[in-house]
Amino acid sequence: MNLQKRKNIIYEQKRSYTCGTIENINEQWIFFEAEDDEAFLLEEISEEGIEILFSNEWVPGVLLETGQVVLHTKHLYELNNGDAVRVRKRLPQPYMEWLEELSEEAFTKFTTLLNNSNISIYDCIYCYNTMQFMDHIKEPSGVNFLVYDNETFICSVQHHFSRGKSVTDRFEYTLQTGKRYMFTNMERRKAE
């Protein structure tokens, strides 16, 4: 799977955006999150793009330093106080590195099983990526821990891995209801 396909799967996930409104305060655009009214500088959270709500439709664009937005329609839009805006949520770096480390097959199975339980990649509230601390180990193995919360279900995932002559990924999902899922993905590495 190429990187663009993987990004598309990630971007198509539910709950991948944070919605809110904007206000110009002291000549800076401030984004107020709708859910908990937290405030952020708009320029700091809109690296992945911005969408403005027009006639009940989200229109994507790119924020310029001038406070204007170049819409995908190639029009220039001047931001206004109170505009409804949504920005793509950022995934924590250890989590992104972990997702990128998975093989195509493991990544696809992992996200499909999560999505089948109505859990999005963006519902991750905790990721302990053991792999980050194993750069110096020739054939690393261990467990990564992930916790997801979609406000209906809590899901804990343990990712048991080994990287050597063969690549093994075993995922154990446990929902707060007691329901459990497990799958293993094994791949042989070619001799280098």
N, C-alpha and C positions, 0 to 999 in steps of 0.2 A: 504494500500500500504506500503510495507516495505521500509526502508530507501534506499536500493540498487536500487529498481525500480525507486524511486523518483530521485536519483542521475543520473541514466541512462537517464531519460527524460531530466534532466538539461544538462548533458554532450552531448546529441545528438542535442542540439539546434544549429541553424546557428550562425555564428559569435562568437563562444565560444573560439576562439583562437586569439592570437596576433602573427603576423608573423614579422620576421626581420632577421638580420644577427648578427654574433658575432665577437668580436675582443678581443685578449688578450692584455690588457693594464696594465702595472705595476703588472704583474703576477695575474691579476684577469680577469675573463671572463665578458665582457660587452656586453649586448644585446642592439642593436639599432633597435628600432621599425621601420618597413618599412613605415608606414603611415605618421608619423610626425617626424621621426628621433630622438625621445626621447631615452635617454640612461638609462639603469638599470643594476644593478649587476645581472648577470644570476642566481646565487645561490639564490637570494632573490625572484625571480619571477617564479622559476621552481619547487615549492613544489608539485604541482599537476602532475608533469612529464614534459617531454620535448620531442619534435619530431624533427628529423633531416630529411632533404630532400635528398633522394637518388634516382636517376633515375626517377625523377618526382613522387615519392611516399614518403609520410610521414611515417617514421618509429619511433614508440614510444620507449622511454627509460627512464632511471632514471639517473640524474646527480650525480656523485660522487664528494667528496671534492677534489679529485685529478685532476678534470677537464676532467675526462673521463666519458663516458656514457655507461651504461649497457643497450644494446638494448633488445627489447622483444624477439629477436632471440637468446639471451644469449651470444651474441658477445660483446666484449669490444671495444668501439670506442673512438679514441683520437680526441678531438675537434681540428678544424683548423680555422685560421682567415678566415672570409668570409663565413663560413658555413651558409646555410639557416636553420633557426630554427623557430619553433613555440611553444608557451607556452599557456597553458590554462589561460584564463582571470580569474581574481578573482572577485567574486561578493562581494559587500560591506557587512560587517557583519550585519547591521540592515536589509538589504534586504534578506540575507540568513535566518536570524531568522524569518522574516515575511513569507517567502516561507515554512519553516519548520512548522510554526504554522497552516498553512491551512490544513484542512482535506483532505483525499485522493480525494474525489469527487470534492471539491472546487479547489484543486490544478490542477487536470486534466482538469476541465472545463476552469479554468483561462488560463492555458498554451495553450490549444487547440484554444481558441478564439484569443489569441495573435498570435499564429502561423498561423491561417487562414488569418490574415491580413499581413502576411510575417514579423511579428515582433518577435524577439527572446527575451528570458529572458535576454540575454546578451546585449540587446539594451537599458537597463535601464540606464538613466543618472541622475535620482533623485529618492530617496525613503525616505519618511518621515514615519517612523514606530511608530505610536502613542502607539502601544501595549508595546513598550519598557519601557514606563513611567508609566505603570499601574499595576506593580507587586503587589502593596499593595491594589488594589481595588478588592473586592470580585467578582463582576459581571461587568467586564469592558465592555465599549461600546465606540465607536468613529469612526473616519475616518482616514484611511491611504491614503497618496497621492503618486502616482508614475508617472513618465514621461519617455516615451520611444522615441528613435530617431533611425530609421534604415536608415537614409539618403534619404529615399523616403517619409516616413510618420513620423509625430509626433503624439504620442498617449498619452493622459492623462487618468489615471485610478484612480478613487476614490473607495476605498474599505471601505464600511460601515460595521461595525461588532458589534456584541454583543455576550457576553459569559456569560451565566447564565444557567437556566434550559434547555434552548435550545441554540444551536449555530447557529447564523445567519451570513451569508456573502452575501453582495450585492455588485456587481461589476458594475461600470458604466464606459464604455470606450468611449472616444471622440477623433476622428481623426481630424486633421487640416482641412480636407475636409468638416467637419460638420457631417459626418456619425457617428452614435452613436449605441452602443450595451449595453445591460444590462442583467444580470442574477442574480438570487438569489438562494442561497443554504441554506437550513435549515435542522438541525439535532437535534433530541431530545437527551439529555444526560440522562444516566441511573442514578438512585438515588444512592448516595454514602453511 
